[in-house]
Amino acid sequence: MLEEVLAEVNSAMESAIEALRRDLSTIRTGRASTAMVENLRIDYYGNQSPLSQVATLSVPEPRLIVIKPWEANLIPDIEDAIRAEKNLGLNPSNDGSVVRLPIPELTEERRRDITKIAKNRGEDARVAVRHARKDGNDMLQDAQKEGEISEDESRSGQDSIQKLTDEFTETIDQITKNKEAEIMEV
């Protein structure tokens, strides 16, 4: 029973880390990356589809993303979706067959704003880890009340969950710190 609870808590915490990495990959750092736009939703024949499923994305230069839609009639929809995403702050242009997204140099103020967004995403991940800890501790207490595990096993399990929480929180802090350094890099 104890191992099952620890495995479930570990899985939930790993999911929080993966979600954080995914979220941080979409944050702009001054360098072009297809991850910034690949999940934007485009209306494709009545369905909201990710941009990566209706166009080819490439980064031919360090400060340019090129989007080649599979159908030319999608260009206005792609441009509208990019302009609507306020976190990006990008201005697309097109030549009738591809959409070009020049990535401008970030100002110091914009870098600080983006750093705050990264910190908030890190805090969201820490909250998810703490929720996993609470759920694990609740499962252990319920198992103890049901007589499935002893009080000592429950306490030992709670200590193990706390160690996992500390490890994952440290990992989140490191990931967030690395992303902040990447954002502030000129």
N, C-alpha and C positions, 0 to 999 in steps of 0.2 A: 504494500500500500504506500509506504513512504517513498519508494523509488518511483512509483507512478506519479505521485504528486510532484516530486522534484523534476521529473522529466516534463511534465505538463507546464510547470512554472518556467523551466529553462526554455522550452519551445516558445512560450508567450513572450519572453524577454528577447529571444533571438528575432522574433517577428518585429518587435519594436525597433531593434537595431537595423534590420533590413528596410523597414519603412523610413527610418531616418536617413539612411544612405540614399534611398530613392528620392526622398524629398530634397535633400541637399544637392543631388545631381542636377536638379532643375533650376537651382539658383544661379544666377548670372555672376560670373567672376571676371569679366573683361575679356575672356577668351571664348571663341566660338565653340559650341558643343551642341550636337544634335539633341542631347537629352533635355535641353532648354525648351524645345518645341515639340518633341515627338509625341507627347501625350495630349496636346491641344485637341479639342474635339471639333470636328468639321461635319456639317450636315451633308451626308452623302446619300442621296436618294431616300431621304426621310429618316435615315439612321444617323445617330451621333457616333462617328468613327474617329479613332485616334489618327492624327496627321500621318503617323508612320505607316498607316494601312491604306492611305489614299495617295501617297506621294513618296518619291525617293528623296532622302535627306542626305546632304553631303557638306563637308567642310573643306573647300578647296584652298582656303587661306586661313591664317590664324584669327582673323577678325571678320569672317564672312561665312554665313550659312546659306546654302543654295537648296531650294525646295523645288523639285520638278514633279508637279502633279501628274497623275496618270491620265487625267482629262483636263483640258485647258479651261473648261467652264468652271472648275473648282477654284481658280486663282482668286476671284473676288472674295469667296468664302474664307479661303486661307488667310488673305490679308486682313479681313474683318476679325477673324479669331485671334490673330497675332496682336492687332491693335487693342482688342478688348481685354487682353491679359495685361493688367496694370503692373504686375511684378516684373514683367520683362522690360517695359519701357523701350521697345524697339519699333522702328518705322520701316515696314517692308516696301520694296519697289519691285516692279515686274516689267518684263519685256514681251509679254504675250505668251511665253512658253515656260518661263521659270520665275520664281519669286526669290529675290535676293534680300537677305537680312544682314545689313552691315552692323557689326557690333561696335558701337562707339566706345571710346575711352571713358572709363568711369571717373566721375569727380570724387573728391575726398568725401563730400557730404553723402553722395549716393552710396559710396562704399560703406560708410557707417550705417546707413539705413539698411543696406543688404545684410550687414553683419548682425543687426538687430533681428532681422527675419531668421537668420541662421540660428541665433541664440534661442529664439522662440520655438523653433522646430526641435532643437535639442531639449528644451524644457518639456515639450510635448512627449518626447521619447522617454524622458525620466519619469513623467507621470504614468506613462504606460507600464514602465517597469515596476513602479510602486503599486499599481493596480494588480499586476501579476503577483507581486509579493503578498498583497492583502488576500487575493483569491486563494493562493496556496496555503496561507496561514489559516484561512477559514476552513478549507478542506481538511487540514490536519486537526483542527478543533472539532469539526463534525465527526471525523473518524474516531477521535478520542471519546467523544460522547456516545458513539455507537458501540464502543468497546473493541473496535478493530485494531487500535494501537494503544500503547500505554502512554502515560503522561510523560515519561522520560523520552520515549520515541517522538512524541509530539514536540517536546522542547528541542530535541536534537534536530528534528526536521525544520523547525523554525529558525534555528541557528544556521543550518545549511542554506535555507532560503535567503536569509540575511546576507550570507557570504556571496551568494549568486547576485543578489541585488547590488551589493557593493562593487562587484566585478563589472557588471553591466553598466552601472552608473559611471564608473571610471572610463569604460570604453566609449560611452556616449560623450563624455567630457572631452576625450581625446579626439574623437571624430569631429566634434563641433569646433574645437580649437584649431584643428588642421584646416577646416573649411574657412574659418575666420582669417587665418593667415593667408590662405589662397586668395580670398576676396581683397584683403588689404594690400596684397602684393601689386606693385606698380609695374 
